[in-house]
Amino acid sequence: MPPPQRVFALPRQQSLLLPEVLNPFVLDLKLSKGDKIKFVLLGFLLVPLRTICMVLVLLVTWPIAAIVTLGQPLKGAVEPMAGWRRFLCRVVISSLGQLYYLAMGFRVVVKGQQVSSAQAPILVVAPHSSFFDGIVCIVAGLPSTVSRTETLFVPIFGRFLRCLQPVLVSRVDPDSRKNTILEIEKRSTSGGHWPQVLIFPEGTCTNRSCLITFKQGAFIPGVPVQPVLLKYPNKLDTISWTWQGPHQWLMVNKTVKVISLSQMNQSRKLVPTEDEKKSPSLFANRVRALMAQELGLPVTDHTYEDCRLMISAGELTLPMETGLVEFTKISKKLNLKWDNVRKELESFSAIASSCKGGRIKIEEFASFLKLPVSPALQELFALFDRDGNGTIDFREYVIGVTVLCRPANTEEVIQMAFKLFDTDEDQSITQEEFSSLLRSALGVSDLNVSSLFREIDTDGSGHITYSEFESFALSHPEYAKLFTTYLELQRYYALQEAELDSICSSCSSEDLRSEDNQEGSTSDKKED
């Protein structure tokens, strides 16, 4: 009988495969020598002229904005602006705003028709890639936006923002998110009494290569929304303001930009179904899918939390893109919160800190576990390495630890593993017992585990107690899969031996019956 093969296959869930766009938060802008020369020459000619034009527009607009907001509460507007105030906002300030963007080099092309606040109380705009996206607000007639309270106090532009009567978000108020949603619901269910609320549901800027997860704020009220598709069809992208890459300072050297606001399939609004009213995420996903289809872009489950993880990765001296895991998908599928993933990033950093590119090879994996490269360790590494490229990235590490190691790291398994090591059953493990079992489990005859033993033996007594063993196992779940793999292998051997014994027993019985039959046949012949 051939020896049993040590293979423990893991089916890969399609829902956890890599996204089509790996990093939507980076802009790789490559400028030719001709582009650089053009930027320098046009910069000298256009920057002064455009700056003068922009200042002149601001000088005209600011007094009008001051008049519009005169006597209006700074925060917590009770009633929407009406009459002459609303006329100045929708017509005069909106026109001056378009003139301001024209001075910056933008030319606006609008496709489709904006519906009224009564028909679609909320405008959802995507993709969001730049603070220049604010031009949508100008073109849409100054609808309300969701903005931070601090921006109201920005000189000049804070006054313009007050004209929008924005829904305010406060970083210091713990109830801010709840109050924001309540205010959006109040305005969107006013039957057209309030202006439309304009929301960028992605919540952060991308490079426009995909649509990331839509946050649910715009969809919680369960009212019709009008999607607005934002396009910058320039060959050279000097607009995007991403988390990595150059920023919009190049914009001043460009002459024309085009923004297209279109309606999907000429449909003016999207109405939620009864199921979508009960589950805003369903409505958000449907709207995103339709907008992505119209734009010809894929969708991913990246979100702002991925950007936070990128920053954390940089703080841990890892490449920033290491932190990208498609947080929405990972958190839902694996039931993880952001703090959990952040802790796993720290653990990953402890292994990958010496690796270039933030990817772990089997040598670094073995070094972290303080074990030699062996068939058992290769099997464990292969379970983590989901794409089979010979390295483990942070996304694979999070999935591996959560799906493989932590479920195996139960109290029952820890107790069983301790009993396996404690061969003399004296409630402690010596270094000889420890190394003997690991040699068997890993299939390595010459094994030095003294450094690993000392790490577990925290009090330096020369013996590992159960509490020390349990504490180490809980904080190092990677070892759990090694223990369970060893137990599975032992069970496999036991089953094989039992099956072999059964076959042997069966063969012996048949041989005996055959001998009896032969003897009976011989006696019969003699009698005949």
Residue pairs with C-beta under 8 A, 6 or more apart in sequence:
1 496
1 500
4 489
4 492
4 493
4 496
6 375
6 376
6 379
6 489
7 379
8 379
8 383
8 485
8 488
10 383
10 404
12 386
13 333
15 329
15 333
16 329
16 330
16 333
16 386
16 399
18 387
18 395
19 210
19 298
19 300
19 301
19 302
19 326
20 210
20 298
20 300
21 209
21 210
21 298
21 300
22 321
22 324
23 321
23 324
24 206
24 207
24 209
24 210
24 212
24 300
24 302
25 204
25 205
25 206
25 207
25 242
25 243
25 244
25 302
25 306
25 307
25 310
25 324
26 207
26 242
26 243
26 244
26 245
26 321
27 207
27 237
27 240
27 242
27 244
27 245
27 246
28 245
29 236
29 237
29 238
29 245
29 246
29 250
31 39
31 236
35 236
38 253
39 250
39 253
40 253
42 253
42 254
42 255
43 252
43 253
46 105
46 252
46 253
46 255
47 252
47 253
50 103
50 104
50 105
50 252
53 103
54 100
54 103
54 104
57 96
57 99
57 100
57 103
58 100
58 156
60 96
61 93
61 96
61 97
61 100
61 160
62 156
62 159
62 160
64 88
64 92
64 93
64 96
65 93
65 159
65 160
65 162
65 163
66 159
67 88
68 81
68 85
68 88
68 89
68 93
68 163
69 159
69 162
69 163
72 81
72 162
72 165
74 152
74 162
75 149
75 152
75 168
76 168
77 165
80 86
80 165
80 193
80 194
80 195
81 89
81 163
81 165
89 141
89 142
89 163
89 164
90 141
90 142
93 142
93 160
93 163
94 138
94 139
94 141
94 142
97 135
97 138
97 142
98 108
98 135
98 138
98 139
101 108
101 132
101 135
101 138
104 132
104 251
104 252
105 251
105 252
105 254
105 255
105 256
105 257
106 132
106 135
106 256
106 257
106 258
106 259
107 256
107 257
107 258
108 135
108 139
108 258
108 259
109 258
109 259
109 260
110 139
110 260
110 261
111 260
111 261
111 262
111 263
112 261
112 262
112 263
112 266
112 268
113 263
113 268
114 123
114 140
114 141
114 226
115 226
115 268
115 269
116 192
117 143
117 192
117 194
117 195
117 196
118 191
118 192
119 224
119 226
119 268
119 269
120 196
120 223
120 224
120 225
120 226
120 268
120 269
121 187
121 188
121 189
121 190
121 192
121 194
121 196
121 197
121 221
121 223
121 224
121 225
122 184
122 188
122 196
122 197
122 198
122 199
122 218
122 221
122 223
122 224
122 225
122 226
123 136
123 140
123 143
123 196
123 197
123 198
123 199
123 225
123 226
123 227
123 228
124 199
124 200
124 201
124 214
124 218
124 225
124 226
124 227
124 228
124 287
124 291
125 133
125 136
125 198
125 199
125 200
125 201
125 227
125 228
125 230
126 200
126 201
126 202
126 211
126 214
126 227
126 228
126 229
126 230
126 288
126 291
127 202
127 206
127 208
127 210
127 211
127 230
127 295
127 297
128 200
128 202
128 203
128 204
128 205
128 206
128 230
129 205
129 206
129 207
129 208
129 230
129 232
129 239
129 240
129 241
129 242
130 205
130 239
130 240
130 241
130 248
131 241
131 248
132 239
132 248
132 251
132 257
133 200
133 230
135 259
136 198
136 228
136 230
136 259
136 261
137 143
137 145
137 164
137 198
139 259
139 261
140 196
140 198
140 228
140 261
141 195
142 163
142 164
142 195
143 164
143 195
143 196
143 197
143 198
144 164
144 165
144 166
144 167
144 187
144 194
144 195
144 196
144 197
144 198
145 161
145 164
145 166
145 167
145 197
145 198
145 199
146 166
146 167
146 169
146 180
146 184
146 197
146 199
146 217
147 161
147 164
147 166
147 167
147 168
147 169
148 168
148 169
148 170
148 171
149 168
149 169
149 170
149 171
150 171
151 157
151 158
151 161
152 158
152 161
152 162
152 166
152 168
154 161
165 195
167 180
167 183
167 184
167 187
167 197
168 180
169 176
169 177
169 180
170 176
173 179
180 217
181 217
181 220
184 197
184 199
184 217
184 218
184 220
184 221
185 220
185 221
186 194
187 194
187 195
187 197
188 194
188 197
188 221
188 223
189 221
189 223
196 226
197 218
198 228
199 217
199 218
201 214
201 215
201 217
201 218
201 219
201 284
201 287
201 288
202 211
202 212
202 213
202 214
202 215
203 215
203 303
203 304
204 212
204 303
204 304
204 307
205 240
205 241
205 242
205 243
206 212
206 240
206 242
206 302
207 237
207 240
207 242
207 245
208 232
208 237
208 240
208 297
209 297
210 292
210 297
210 298
210 299
210 300
210 302
211 288
211 291
211 292
211 295
211 297
211 298
211 299
211 300
212 299
212 300
212 301
212 302
212 303
213 288
213 300
213 301
213 302
213 303
213 328
214 284
214 285
214 287
214 288
215 284
215 303
216 280
216 281
216 284
218 225
218 284
219 225
219 272
219 276
219 280
219 281
219 283
219 284
219 287
220 280
222 272
222 276
222 277
222 280
222 283
223 272
224 269
224 270
224 271
224 272
225 269
225 270
225 287
226 263
226 268
226 269
226 270
227 263
227 264
227 270
227 287
227 290
227 291
228 261
229 260
229 261
229 262
229 264
229 291
229 294
229 295
230 259
230 260
230 261
231 258
231 259
231 260
231 262
231 295
232 239
232 257
232 258
232 259
233 258
233 260
234 254
234 257
234 258
236 254
238 246
238 248
238 250
238 251
238 253
238 254
239 248
239 251
239 257
240 248
241 247
241 248
243 307
243 310
243 320
244 310
244 320
244 321
262 294
264 290
264 291
264 293
264 294
265 294
270 286
270 287
270 290
272 283
273 283
275 282
276 282
276 283
276 286
277 283
288 299
289 299
292 298
292 299
300 326
301 326
301 327
301 328
301 329
301 330
302 324
302 326
302 327
302 328
303 327
303 328
305 327
305 328
305 331
305 338
305 341
306 323
306 324
306 325
306 326
306 327
308 323
308 338
309 323
309 324
309 325
309 327
309 338
309 341
309 342
309 345
310 320
310 321
310 322
310 323
310 324
311 320
311 323
312 323
312 342
312 345
313 319
313 320
313 321
313 322
313 323
313 345
313 349
313 358
313 394
314 320
316 345
316 346
316 349
316 353
317 349
317 353
318 348
318 349
318 352
318 353
318 358
318 394
319 357
319 358
321 358
322 345
322 348
322 352
322 358
322 393
322 394
323 345
323 394
324 394
324 395
325 341
325 394
325 395
325 398
326 395
327 338
327 341
330 336
330 341
330 395
330 398
330 399
331 337
331 338
331 341
334 398
334 399
334 402
334 403
336 398
336 402
341 398
344 394
344 397
344 398
344 401
344 402
345 394
347 397
347 401
348 360
348 394
348 397
348 398
350 368
351 360
351 364
351 365
351 368
351 397
352 358
352 359
352 360
352 364
352 394
354 364
355 361
355 364
358 393
358 394
359 391
359 392
359 393
360 391
360 392
360 393
360 397
361 390
361 391
362 373
362 377
362 378
362 381
362 390
363 373
365 377
365 381
365 384
365 392
366 372
366 373
366 377
368 478
369 377
369 452
369 478
369 479
370 449
370 451
370 452
370 455
371 377
371 438
371 442
371 449
371 452
372 442
372 444
372 447
374 442
374 443
374 444
375 442
375 443
376 441
376 442
376 443
376 482
376 485
376 486
377 442
377 482
379 485
380 478
380 481
380 482
380 485
381 392
382 388
383 400
383 404
383 481
384 392
384 396
384 397
384 399
384 400
384 404
385 391
385 392
385 396
386 396
386 399
386 400
387 396
392 400
401 477
401 478
404 481
405 477
405 478
405 480
405 481
406 477
406 480
408 477
408 480
408 481
408 483
408 484
409 473
409 474
409 477
409 480
411 470
413 480
413 483
413 484
413 487
414 469
414 470
414 473
414 474
414 480
415 466
416 483
416 487
417 469
417 473
417 483
418 429
418 466
418 469
418 470
419 425
420 437
420 483
420 486
420 487
421 429
421 433
421 434
421 437
421 464
421 469
422 428
422 429
422 433
423 433
423 436
423 437
424 433
427 465
427 466
428 463
428 464
428 465
429 463
429 464
429 469
430 462
430 463
431 449
431 450
431 453
431 462
434 449
434 453
434 464
435 447
435 448
435 449
435 453
438 444
438 447
438 449
439 445
439 447
440 486
441 482
441 483
441 485
441 486
442 482
453 464
454 460
455 472
456 464
456 468
456 469
456 472
457 463
457 464
457 468
458 468
458 471
459 468
472 479
473 479
473 480
